[in-house]
């Protein structure tokens, strides 16, 4: 799932969706990206988005990017969190933020999602 609030072109959104599908096949986890502003506190909002994934939330990884607020959150479900540590999420977030700062939003998202999938696939 990619939810975009006008931040990506249709081609870019397609590229991100393709990266998510690849990450899901590689890791067995569910990946989602949300680009848009937070409604309320950023962490609380991203946790609500993650919970909205319903039954898939236990095995899901949500990457939330607030471009205007310059924020990034990675939320993992209980099962996903056993395969990707908080430290690994921080490293992926740092990598994504560096790409975003250099003007490469799509590349940062794709490489960050692939990094998380690679880490999770090592602990299958």
N, C-alpha and C positions, 0 to 999 in steps of 0.2 A: 504494500500500500504506500502510495506517495500522495500526500495532501499538500498542495501548494497554494499559497495566497499570492498568485501573480509573480512569483520570483523566478520561474523557469519558463523557457519556451517549450513547445510541445516536443521538440526533438530532445531537449535536455531532460525533460520529465521521462521520456521513453528510455533514455540511457540510464537514468537512475532506477527505473522499474526493472530494467534488464539486469542491473547489478544486484538488486534485491533478490530477484529470482535465482540468480547464480549463487548468491550467499546462502539462500535457503536450501538449495540443493546440496551445496557443499557441507553445510553444518547441521541440517535437520532442524534448525530453529526458524522461527517466523521473524522477519525483519520488516520494519515500517519506518518511514521518514515523514516528518511533518515540518513544513516550512511556513512560518507565520508568526504573528505576535502572540504572546501569552496573555491569557485573560486571568488576571490575578498574579499571585507569586509564580514565578517560572517553574520551580520544581513541583509545586502542587499541581499546576496545570499539566505538566508533562506526565505526571503520575496518573492523572485523570484520563489523559489520552491513551496511555498504556492500558489502563483498566477497561477502556472502551473496546479493546480488541477482544473482549469476552473470553470465551473458552480457550482461545489461543494465547491469552496473556501470560500464562505460566511459562510457555516456551518462546516468548516474544522478546525482541530487542527493539526499542523505539529510540530513534534519533530525532530529537526536537531541536530545531534551529530557529531562533528569534533574530532575524536579520536586523530589524530596526533597533531592538534592545541589545543587540550584540551578545546574545546568550546561546549556550549550547548545553543540552542535557542528554544523557544516555540513560534510559531506564530498562532494566532487565527484569523479566519475570523470575519466579522462584527457581524453576528448573534451568533457565538460561543463566541465571546468576551463579549456579554451581559450575558452569562451564566457562564463564567469562568473569574474572575477578574485577573488583572495583578499580584496582590499580591498572588493569589492562584497559578498562573503559576510560580512565583518565588519560592513558597514553594515546588511545585512539582519538579522544577529544582534542588533545594537544596537537596531534597531527592534522586533524580536520581544521582546527582553528588557524593553524599556520597557513594552510592552503587558502582558507577563506580570506585571511588577511592579505594574501598575495593576489586576491581577485579571482581565485579558482574555486567557486562554489561547487560546481558539479564534480570536478576532479577530487575535491576534498571529501565530498559525500561518498563517492564511489570507493575511493581508497580506504576511507574509514570503515565503511560497511564491510569491505573485503577483509580488512585487518581483523575486525571482530569475528567474522565468519571463520577465518583461518584459525584464530585462537580457540574458538569453540570446537572446531573440527578435531583439534588435537586431544580433546577430552570427551570424545564420543563414547 
